[in-house]
Amino acid sequence: MFGLGWPEVGVILIIALVIFGPKKIPEIGSALGKTLRGFKDEVNKPASDQEEPEQDSP
């Protein structure tokens, strides 16, 4: 996990808890999860769905 061990992850979590507080942590996790899910959906979307070329009518 990026060269981090459990002690380092624990320290990061404790610092986040001190900075944001226990009530804000679940909200941040939920927002991060939704963002990552949306990013993953966009990356996995077929190329034909991403961009449709506009056709000019004569």
Distance bins in CASP14 RR format, pairs under 12 A and 6 or more apart:
PFRMAT RR
TARGET T0000
AUTHOR 0000-0000-0000
RMODE 2
METHOD distances of the structure
MODEL  1
1 8 0 0 0 0 1 0 0 0 0 0 0
1 9 1 0 0 1 0 0 0 0 0 0 0
1 10 0 0 0 0 0 1 0 0 0 0 0
1 12 0 0 0 0 0 1 0 0 0 0 0
2 8 0 0 0 0 1 0 0 0 0 0 0
2 9 0 0 0 0 1 0 0 0 0 0 0
2 12 0 0 0 0 0 1 0 0 0 0 0
3 9 0 0 0 0 0 1 0 0 0 0 0
4 10 0 0 0 0 1 0 0 0 0 0 0
4 11 0 0 0 0 1 0 0 0 0 0 0
4 12 1 0 0 1 0 0 0 0 0 0 0
4 13 0 0 0 0 0 1 0 0 0 0 0
5 11 0 0 0 0 1 0 0 0 0 0 0
5 12 0 0 0 0 0 1 0 0 0 0 0
6 12 0 0 0 0 0 1 0 0 0 0 0
6 13 0 0 0 0 0 1 0 0 0 0 0
7 13 0 0 0 0 0 1 0 0 0 0 0
7 14 0 0 0 0 0 1 0 0 0 0 0
8 14 0 0 0 0 0 1 0 0 0 0 0
8 15 0 0 0 0 0 1 0 0 0 0 0
9 15 0 0 0 0 0 1 0 0 0 0 0
9 16 0 0 0 0 0 1 0 0 0 0 0
10 16 0 0 0 0 1 0 0 0 0 0 0
10 17 0 0 0 0 1 0 0 0 0 0 0
11 17 0 0 0 0 0 1 0 0 0 0 0
11 18 0 0 0 0 0 1 0 0 0 0 0
12 18 0 0 0 0 0 1 0 0 0 0 0
12 19 0 0 0 0 0 1 0 0 0 0 0
13 19 0 0 0 0 0 1 0 0 0 0 0
13 20 0 0 0 0 0 1 0 0 0 0 0
13 21 0 0 0 0 0 1 0 0 0 0 0
13 22 0 0 0 0 0 1 0 0 0 0 0
13 25 0 0 0 0 1 0 0 0 0 0 0
13 28 0 0 0 0 0 1 0 0 0 0 0
13 29 0 0 0 0 0 1 0 0 0 0 0
14 20 0 0 0 0 0 1 0 0 0 0 0
14 21 0 0 0 0 0 1 0 0 0 0 0
14 22 0 0 0 0 0 1 0 0 0 0 0
14 25 0 0 0 0 0 1 0 0 0 0 0
15 21 0 0 0 0 0 1 0 0 0 0 0
15 25 0 0 0 0 0 1 0 0 0 0 0
16 22 0 0 0 0 0 1 0 0 0 0 0
16 24 0 0 0 0 1 0 0 0 0 0 0
16 25 1 0 0 1 0 0 0 0 0 0 0
16 26 0 0 0 0 0 1 0 0 0 0 0
16 28 0 0 0 0 1 0 0 0 0 0 0
16 29 0 0 0 0 0 1 0 0 0 0 0
16 32 0 0 0 0 0 1 0 0 0 0 0
17 23 0 0 0 0 0 1 0 0 0 0 0
17 24 0 0 0 0 1 0 0 0 0 0 0
17 25 1 0 0 1 0 0 0 0 0 0 0
17 26 0 0 0 0 0 1 0 0 0 0 0
17 28 0 0 0 0 0 1 0 0 0 0 0
18 24 0 0 0 0 0 1 0 0 0 0 0
18 25 0 0 0 0 0 1 0 0 0 0 0
19 25 0 0 0 0 1 0 0 0 0 0 0
19 28 0 0 0 0 0 1 0 0 0 0 0
20 26 0 0 0 0 0 1 0 0 0 0 0
20 27 0 0 0 0 1 0 0 0 0 0 0
20 28 1 0 0 1 0 0 0 0 0 0 0
20 29 0 0 0 0 0 1 0 0 0 0 0
20 31 0 0 0 0 0 1 0 0 0 0 0
21 27 0 0 0 0 0 1 0 0 0 0 0
21 28 0 0 0 0 1 0 0 0 0 0 0
22 28 0 0 0 0 0 1 0 0 0 0 0
24 30 0 0 0 0 0 1 0 0 0 0 0
24 31 0 0 0 0 0 1 0 0 0 0 0
25 31 0 0 0 0 0 1 0 0 0 0 0
25 32 0 0 0 0 0 1 0 0 0 0 0
26 32 0 0 0 0 0 1 0 0 0 0 0
26 33 0 0 0 0 0 1 0 0 0 0 0
27 33 0 0 0 0 0 1 0 0 0 0 0
27 34 0 0 0 0 0 1 0 0 0 0 0
28 34 0 0 0 0 0 1 0 0 0 0 0
28 35 0 0 0 0 0 1 0 0 0 0 0
29 35 0 0 0 0 1 0 0 0 0 0 0
29 36 0 0 0 0 1 0 0 0 0 0 0
29 37 0 0 0 0 0 1 0 0 0 0 0
30 36 0 0 0 0 0 1 0 0 0 0 0
30 37 0 0 0 0 0 1 0 0 0 0 0
31 37 0 0 0 0 0 1 0 0 0 0 0
31 38 0 0 0 0 0 1 0 0 0 0 0
32 38 0 0 0 0 0 1 0 0 0 0 0
32 39 0 0 0 0 0 1 0 0 0 0 0
33 39 0 0 0 0 1 0 0 0 0 0 0
33 40 0 0 0 0 1 0 0 0 0 0 0
33 41 0 0 0 0 0 1 0 0 0 0 0
34 40 0 0 0 0 0 1 0 0 0 0 0
34 41 0 0 0 0 0 1 0 0 0 0 0
35 41 0 0 0 0 0 1 0 0 0 0 0
35 42 0 0 0 0 0 1 0 0 0 0 0
36 42 0 0 0 0 0 1 0 0 0 0 0
36 43 0 0 0 0 0 1 0 0 0 0 0
37 43 0 0 0 0 0 1 0 0 0 0 0
37 44 0 0 0 0 0 1 0 0 0 0 0
38 44 0 0 0 0 1 0 0 0 0 0 0
38 45 0 0 0 0 1 0 0 0 0 0 0
39 45 0 0 0 0 0 1 0 0 0 0 0
41 49 0 0 0 0 0 1 0 0 0 0 0
41 50 0 0 0 0 0 1 0 0 0 0 0
42 49 0 0 0 0 0 1 0 0 0 0 0
42 50 0 0 0 0 1 0 0 0 0 0 0
42 51 0 0 0 0 0 1 0 0 0 0 0
43 50 0 0 0 0 0 1 0 0 0 0 0
44 50 0 0 0 0 0 1 0 0 0 0 0
45 51 0 0 0 0 0 1 0 0 0 0 0
46 52 0 0 0 0 0 1 0 0 0 0 0
47 53 0 0 0 0 0 1 0 0 0 0 0
END
